[in-house]
């Protein structure tokens, strides 16, 4: 233990943060997985498919209602306005509350029309919009903690906000109540709202009367053009489920949802690393030091790649444990979805550069193109090859997005006299992507041979162990070669 603590102390602040974000993400992602296990083993696949489609709509509508004002734009705004961060935080909190309240009124007045349009119960729609009050308060609070590297505090908060409400809501299925999904959502929403009150108080304490119109208008102007970007990312993730439901029904949607949810397990690591990389990258761009510092992102890419490989190898067993044998056909859609996570991680760093320089027009154009491309491919290929094809259309769309963001990242760096090679080792990242693709093809061909798959897993772990000292040096930032 002493050796572990000594090695931990030698890590740079960003990797210390990423470790704690990973732990936080484990708890945060544990809730959806636990809910998935509970629901798939207690309700029919059609009912679980219905719940999955509802959660997809939550992601879409949340973007429209909140503008994701608490996300990337807020982090960049805090870095730019560091001297007035208290005023900035409280202004964004109040602006977000106003936005949600306006949409809440609209939803109540037109709930019947909305319900008919998206085919979801009126009560669920009301709870959906109401839940965004908690989303914005927790989002603003946690984003500020990330910028200030208060990663341990985020871990504790995540336990209460992201786990308590969702899990208690899911457990309500054992009460044998009518309309089980409504109770699952209602209990979850109420608990999360109550838990979010301390975050709301923390965001506005000491500055209750503060409201800077410039900050509010700048945040809205910044985030409005990003709506298509956020929507396209959600549509890339969720349109598959919605279209599968329309073409094949809720049962096939449930199978695809299981594959998608397990594939997103890697976000425990990739999401945590991105949370640590983003403020680090913004500070690097602000200082514009002529110093090579690629080890952070290179090592992060390696870690995400290893996690992707492990999940692909264990895919059949994970599906049986989490969803049951009824969902075993999901294994064939998991490899392209898992590879998509690695692609997302790589291009997210390029997007962060565009976020920092407020190049939202480029983000808008690429996001619209990617969304249209994915929907067109889905509409053509899914009816012919089935729901498994949705994973490959998603992967192809992400690859196109990655290449486009890379091109525009280079241009914006050149325009601002930034040597992007001091931050990104793009050749290395693309090489890792190629290697993972090759490995995935081999692993898929060996899905029916348990021993060979586990032999590959063991060999991979042995290689990691042998190379651990080199990896630790990279984590410390001692070498870039």
C-alpha positions in Angstrom: 0.0 0.0 0.0 2.9 2.4 0.8 4.3 1.7 -2.7 1.0 2.4 -4.3 0.6 5.7 -2.4 4.1 6.8 -3.3 3.5 6.1 -7.0 0.2 8.0 -6.7 2.0 11.0 -5.2 4.3 11.1 -8.2 1.5 11.4 -10.7 0.7 14.9 -12.1 -2.5 16.6 -10.9 -4.4 15.8 -14.1 -3.9 12.1 -13.8 -4.7 12.2 -10.1 -8.0 13.9 -11.1 -8.6 11.3 -13.8 -8.2 8.5 -11.2 -10.8 10.1 -8.9 -13.1 10.9 -11.9 -12.8 7.2 -12.8 -13.9 6.1 -9.4 -16.7 8.7 -9.5 -17.8 7.4 -12.9 -17.8 3.9 -11.6 -20.4 4.8 -9.1 -22.3 7.1 -11.5 -22.4 4.4 -14.2 -23.2 1.7 -11.7 -26.7 3.1 -11.3 -27.8 2.6 -14.9 -26.2 -0.8 -15.0 -27.9 -1.8 -11.7 -31.2 -0.4 -13.1 -30.7 -2.4 -16.3 -30.1 -5.6 -14.3 -33.1 -5.0 -12.1 -35.4 -4.1 -15.0 -34.3 -6.8 -17.5 -34.8 -9.5 -14.9 -38.2 -8.2 -13.6 -40.1 -6.8 -16.6 -40.6 -8.0 -20.1 -38.2 -7.1 -22.9 -40.9 -5.0 -24.5 -41.3 -2.9 -21.3 -37.6 -2.5 -21.0 -37.5 -1.4 -24.6 -40.1 1.2 -23.8 -38.0 2.5 -20.9 -34.9 2.6 -23.1 -36.8 4.7 -25.7 -38.0 7.1 -22.9 -34.4 7.6 -21.7 -33.4 8.3 -25.3 -36.0 11.1 -25.5 -34.7 12.4 -22.1 -31.3 13.0 -23.7 -32.8 14.7 -26.7 -35.2 17.0 -24.9 -32.7 17.9 -22.1 -30.5 19.5 -24.8 -33.3 21.6 -26.1 -34.5 22.7 -22.7 -31.2 23.4 -20.9 -29.0 24.1 -23.9 -26.4 22.1 -22.0 -25.4 25.5 -20.7 -23.7 23.8 -17.7 -21.3 21.7 -19.9 -18.4 22.6 -22.2 -19.3 26.3 -22.6 -19.5 26.7 -18.8 -16.0 25.2 -18.3 -14.5 27.3 -21.0 -16.3 30.4 -19.5 -14.9 29.7 -16.0 -11.4 29.5 -17.4 -11.7 32.7 -19.4 -13.4 34.6 -16.5 -11.4 33.1 -13.6 -11.3 36.4 -11.7 -15.1 36.6 -11.6 -16.0 32.9 -11.4 -18.5 33.4 -8.5 -20.5 35.9 -10.5 -20.3 33.8 -13.6 -21.5 30.6 -11.8 -24.5 32.2 -10.2 -25.5 34.0 -13.4 -25.4 30.7 -15.3 -27.4 28.9 -12.6 -30.2 31.6 -12.7 -30.2 31.6 -16.5 -30.6 27.8 -16.5 -33.5 28.0 -14.0 -35.3 30.5 -16.2 -34.9 28.3 -19.3 -36.2 25.2 -17.5 -39.2 27.1 -16.0 -40.2 28.5 -19.4 -40.2 25.0 -20.9 -42.0 23.6 -17.9 -44.9 26.0 -18.5 -44.9 25.1 -22.2 -44.9 21.4 -21.4 -47.8 21.6 -19.0 -49.9 23.6 -21.5 -49.1 21.4 -24.5 -48.5 18.0 -22.8 -51.2 16.2 -24.8 -49.7 17.2 -28.2 -46.2 16.4 -27.1 -47.3 13.0 -25.7 -49.0 12.2 -29.0 -46.0 13.3 -31.0 -43.3 11.3 -29.2 -45.6 8.5 -28.0 -44.8 8.8 -24.3 -47.2 9.1 -21.4 -48.1 12.7 -20.4 -47.0 12.1 -16.8 -43.6 10.9 -17.9 -43.1 14.1 -20.0 -43.8 16.3 -17.0 -41.4 14.4 -14.8 -38.8 14.5 -17.6 -38.8 18.3 -17.8 -39.0 18.7 -14.0 -35.9 16.5 -13.6 -33.8 19.1 -15.5 -33.9 21.4 -12.4 -31.6 18.9 -10.7 -29.6 18.3 -13.8 -28.5 21.9 -14.2 -27.7 22.5 -10.5 -25.6 19.4 -10.2 -24.0 20.0 -13.7 -22.9 23.6 -12.9 -21.6 22.6 -9.4 -19.6 19.6 -10.7 -18.2 21.5 -13.7 -16.8 24.1 -11.4 -15.3 21.4 -9.1 -13.6 19.9 -12.1 -12.0 23.2 -13.1 -10.8 23.7 -9.5 -9.6 20.0 -9.3 -11.9 19.2 -6.4 -12.2 15.7 -7.6 -12.7 14.0 -4.3 -15.7 16.2 -3.5 -17.3 15.2 -6.8 -17.0 11.5 -5.8 -19.0 12.0 -2.6 -21.6 14.1 -4.4 -22.0 11.5 -7.2 -22.9 8.9 -4.6 -26.0 10.8 -3.6 -27.1 12.4 -6.8 -26.4 9.8 -9.5 -27.1 6.7 -7.5 -29.7 7.2 -4.8 -32.7 8.3 -6.9 -32.3 6.1 -9.9 -31.7 2.9 -7.9 -34.5 3.5 -5.4 -36.8 4.3 -8.4 -35.9 1.0 -10.1 -36.5 -1.0 -6.9 -40.1 0.2 -7.0 -40.8 -2.5 -9.6 -40.9 -5.1 -6.7 -43.9 -3.3 -5.3 -46.0 -4.8 -8.1 -47.7 -1.5 -8.9 -49.5 -0.7 -12.1 -47.6 1.4 -14.7 -44.2 0.3 -13.3 -42.2 2.6 -15.5 -44.1 5.7 -14.3 -43.2 4.9 -10.7 -39.6 4.2 -11.6 -39.3 7.6 -13.3 -41.3 9.5 -10.7 -39.4 8.3 -7.6 -36.1 8.8 -9.3 -37.0 12.4 -10.3 -38.3 13.5 -6.9 -35.3 12.1 -5.0 -32.8 13.7 -7.4 -34.5 17.0 -7.2 -34.3 17.0 -3.3 -30.6 15.9 -3.4 -29.8 18.7 -5.9 -31.0 21.5 -3.6 -27.6 21.8 -1.7 -25.8 22.1 -5.1 -28.2 24.9 -6.1 -27.5 26.7 -2.8 -23.8 26.3 -3.2 -24.0 27.7 -6.7 -25.7 30.9 -5.6 -24.7 31.4 -2.0 -23.3 34.9 -1.2 -24.3 36.1 -4.7 -28.1 35.8 -4.5 -28.7 39.3 -6.1 -26.0 38.9 -8.7 -27.0 38.6 -12.4 -24.7 39.7 -15.1 -26.6 40.1 -18.3 -23.4 39.9 -20.4 -22.6 36.5 -19.0 -26.1 35.3 -19.5 -26.4 36.5 -23.1 -22.9 35.3 -23.9 -23.7 31.8 -22.6 -26.9 31.6 -24.6 -25.2 32.9 -27.8 -22.4 30.4 -27.2 -24.7 27.4 -26.6 -27.5 28.0 -29.0 -25.4 27.1 -32.1 -24.2 24.0 -30.2 -27.7 22.6 -30.0 -27.4 20.8 -33.3 -24.0 19.5 -32.2 -25.3 18.1 -28.9 -28.4 16.8 -30.7 -26.4 15.1 -33.4 -24.2 13.4 -30.8 -27.4 12.2 -29.0 -29.0 11.2 -32.3 -25.8 9.2 -33.2 -26.3 7.4 -29.9 -30.1 7.3 -29.6 -31.6 7.5 -33.1 -30.6 3.9 -33.6 -32.9 2.8 -30.8 -35.8 5.0 -31.9 -35.5 3.7 -35.5 -35.2 0.1 -34.5 -38.3 0.5 -32.4 -40.2 2.0 -35.3 -39.0 -0.7 -37.7 -38.9 -3.9 -35.6 -40.5 -3.1 -32.2 -39.6 -2.8 -28.6 -38.0 -6.3 -28.1 -35.3 -5.7 -30.7 -34.8 -2.3 -29.2 -34.2 -3.9 -25.9 -31.5 -6.2 -27.3 -29.7 -3.3 -29.0 -30.0 -1.2 -25.8 -28.3 -3.9 -23.8 -25.4 -4.0 -26.3 -25.2 -0.2 -26.3 -25.3 0.1 -22.5 -22.6 -2.5 -21.9 -20.4 -0.9 -24.6 -20.7 2.4 -22.9 -19.1 0.8 -19.8 -15.8 2.2 -21.2 -17.1 5.7 -20.6 -16.1 5.0 -16.9 -12.5 5.5 -18.1 -12.8 7.6 -21.3 -15.3 10.0 -19.7 -13.2 10.4 -16.5 -10.1 11.0 -18.6 -11.9 13.6 -20.8 -13.1 15.4 -17.6 -9.5 15.7 -16.5 -8.1 16.5 -20.0 -10.6 19.3 -20.9 -9.5 21.9 -18.2 -5.9 20.8 -18.7 -6.2 21.4 -22.5 -7.9 24.8 -22.0 -5.1 25.9 -19.8 -2.5 24.7 -22.3 -4.2 26.7 -25.1 -4.4 29.8 -22.9 -0.7 29.7 -22.0 0.4 28.6 -25.5 3.7 27.2 -24.2 6.1 26.0 -26.9 6.7 22.8 -25.0 5.9 19.2 -26.1 3.4 17.6 -23.7 1.7 14.7 -25.5 2.1 12.0 -22.9 -1.1 12.8 -21.1 -3.4 12.3 -24.1 -1.2 9.4 -25.5 -1.4 7.4 -22.3 -5.1 8.2 -22.0 -5.6 6.7 -25.5 -3.8 3.6 -24.5 -5.9 3.1 -21.3 -9.2 3.6 -23.2 -8.0 1.1 -25.9 -7.1 -1.5 -23.3 -10.6 -1.1 -21.7 -12.2 -1.5 -25.1 -10.3 -4.7 -25.8 -11.3 -6.2 -22.4 -15.0 -5.4 -22.9 -15.0 -7.0 -26.4 -13.4 -10.1 -25.1 -15.8 -10.4 -22.2 -18.9 -9.4 -24.2 -20.8 -12.7 -24.2 -20.4 -13.2 -20.4 -21.3 -9.6 -19.7 -24.5 -9.9 -21.7 -25.6 -13.0 -19.9 -24.8 -11.6 -16.5 -26.5 -8.2 -17.0 -29.3 -9.0 -19.4 -29.7 -12.7 -19.4 -29.5 -15.4 -22.1 -32.5 -13.8 -23.9 -30.2 -10.9 -25.0 -27.2 -13.0 -26.2 -27.6 -11.9 -29.8 -26.5 -8.5 -28.7 -22.8 -9.7 -28.8 -22.7 -9.1 -32.6 -23.5 -5.4 -32.3 -21.1 -4.7 -29.5 -17.7 -4.6 -31.3 -18.5 -1.7 -33.6 -20.2 0.2 -30.7 -17.2 -0.4 -28.5 -14.8 0.8 -31.2 -17.1 3.9 -31.5 -16.3 4.8 -27.9 -12.5 4.9 -28.8 -13.2 7.0 -31.8 -15.3 9.4 -29.7 -12.6 9.7 -27.1 -10.0 10.6 -29.8 -12.2 13.2 -31.6 -13.5 14.8 -28.3 -10.0 16.2 -27.8 -10.2 17.9 -31.2 -13.6 19.2 -30.3 -12.3 20.7 -27.1 -10.0 22.9 -29.1 -12.9 24.2 -31.1 -14.9 24.8 -27.9 -12.1 26.9 -26.4 -11.8 29.1 -29.4 -15.7 29.4 -29.7 -15.6 28.0 -33.2 -19.2 26.8 -32.8 -20.0 27.2 -36.6 -17.6 24.4 -37.4 -19.1 22.2 -34.7 -22.6 23.1 -35.9 -21.7 22.1 -39.5 -20.0 18.8 -38.7 -22.7 17.8 -36.2 -25.5 18.4 -38.7 -23.7 16.4 -41.3 -23.0 13.5 -39.0 -26.6 13.4 -37.8 -28.0 13.4 -41.3 -25.4 10.8 -42.4 -26.3 8.4 -39.6 -30.1 8.7 -40.1 -29.8 8.1 -43.8 -27.5 5.1 -43.3 -29.9 3.7 -40.6 -33.0 4.1 -42.8 -31.3 2.3 -45.7 -29.3 -0.5 -43.9 -31.3 -1.4 -40.8 -34.4 -2.6 -42.8 -32.1 -4.9 -44.9 -29.5 -6.2 -42.4 -31.4 -5.9 -39.1 -30.6 -4.1 -35.8 -26.9 -5.3 -35.8 -26.2 -3.0 -38.7 -27.0 0.0 -36.6 -23.7 -0.5 -34.7 -21.7 -0.3 -38.0 -23.6 2.8 -39.2 -22.8 4.5 -35.9 -19.1 3.6 -36.2 -18.8 4.8 -39.8 -20.5 8.1 -38.8 -18.1 8.6 -35.9 -15.1 8.0 -38.2 -16.3 10.6 -40.6 -16.8 13.0 -37.7 -13.4 12.3 -36.3 -11.6 13.1 -39.6 -13.6 16.3 -40.1 -12.8 17.6 -36.5 -9.2 16.7 -37.0 -9.0 18.9 -40.1 -10.7 21.8 -38.5 -8.7 21.5 -35.3 -5.5 21.9 -37.3 -6.8 25.0 -39.1 -7.9 26.7 -35.8 -4.6 25.9 -34.2 -2.7 27.4 -37.2 -4.9 30.5 -37.1 -4.1 31.0 -33.4 -0.4 30.2 -33.7 -0.8 26.9 -31.7 1.5 24.0 -32.6 -1.0 21.2 -32.1 1.8 18.6 -32.2 2.9 19.8 -28.8 -0.4 18.5 -27.4 -1.6 15.8 -29.8 0.3 12.8 -31.2 -2.3 12.1 -33.9 -0.3 9.5 -35.7 -0.1 7.5 -32.5 -3.8 7.8 -31.8 -4.8 6.7 -35.3 -2.3 3.8 -35.1 -4.0 2.6 -31.8 -7.4 2.8 -33.6 -6.1 0.7 -36.5 -4.6 -1.9 -34.1 -7.8 -2.1 -32.1 -9.9 -2.6 -35.3 -7.6 -5.5 -36.3 -7.8 -7.1 -32.8 -11.6 -6.8 -32.7 -12.0 -8.7 -36.0 -10.0 -11.5 -34.6 -11.9 -11.6 -31.3 -15.3 -11.6 -33.0 -14.2 -14.6 -35.0 -13.3 -16.3 -31.7 -16.5 -15.5 -29.8 -17.5 -19.2 -29.7 -14.1 -20.2 -28.3 -14.0 -19.3 -24.7 -10.5 -20.4 -23.9 -8.8 -18.6 -26.7 -10.6 -15.3 -25.8 -9.5 -15.6 -22.2 -5.9 -16.5 -23.3 -5.9 -13.2 -25.3 -7.1 -11.3 -22.2 -4.5 -12.9 -19.9 -1.7 -12.2 -22.4 -2.8 -8.5 -22.6 -2.8 -8.2 -18.9 0.7 -9.7 -18.7 2.0 -7.3 -21.3 0.5 -4.4 -19.3 2.2 -5.7 -16.2 5.6 -6.0 -17.9 5.3 -2.4 -19.4 3.9 -0.9 -16.1 7.1 1.1 -15.4 7.0 2.7 -18.8 3.3 3.5 -18.4 4.0 5.0 -14.9 6.7 7.2 -16.5 4.2 8.5 -19.0 1.7 9.1 -16.2 4.3 11.2 -14.4 4.9 13.2 -17.6 8.6 12.3 -17.5 8.8 11.4 -21.2 6.9 12.2 -24.4 8.8 9.6 -26.5 
